[in-house]
Amino acid sequence: MDRTIGNVERWYSMNEVCEYLSITRDTCLIWIEKRGLPAVKIGRTWRFKISEIDEWIRSGDEKNRTDS
């Protein structure tokens, strides 16, 4: 995945992030709501920055570890 356009990181769609993380859409929505997966809702669509998701995963934050 090309993460930047020039010096600006691009936003990724729900489908792209689900593929990147090997999870379903439902799991992604649960992680956004209950685990704090970094995402922005624009209208009816969710957008993500891969760098923020990678940092969220690396942080090992306790709320990332709770069962969904």
Secondary structure in CASP SS format (residue, H / E / C, confidence):
PFRMAT SS
TARGET T0000
AUTHOR 0000-0000-0000
METHOD secondary structure of the structure
MODEL  1
M C 1.00
D C 1.00
R C 1.00
T E 1.00
I E 1.00
G C 1.00
N C 1.00
V E 1.00
E E 1.00
R C 1.00
W C 1.00
Y E 1.00
S E 1.00
M H 1.00
N H 1.00
E H 1.00
V H 1.00
C H 1.00
E H 1.00
Y H 1.00
L H 1.00
S C 1.00
I C 1.00
T C 1.00
R H 1.00
D H 1.00
T H 1.00
C H 1.00
L H 1.00
I H 1.00
W H 1.00
I H 1.00
E H 1.00
K H 1.00
R H 1.00
G C 1.00
L C 1.00
P C 1.00
A C 1.00
V E 1.00
K E 1.00
I E 1.00
G C 1.00
R C 1.00
T E 1.00
W E 1.00
R E 1.00
F E 1.00
K C 1.00
I H 1.00
S H 1.00
E H 1.00
I H 1.00
D H 1.00
E H 1.00
W H 1.00
I H 1.00
R H 1.00
S H 1.00
G C 1.00
D C 1.00
E H 1.00
K H 1.00
N H 1.00
R H 1.00
T C 1.00
D C 1.00
S C 1.00
END
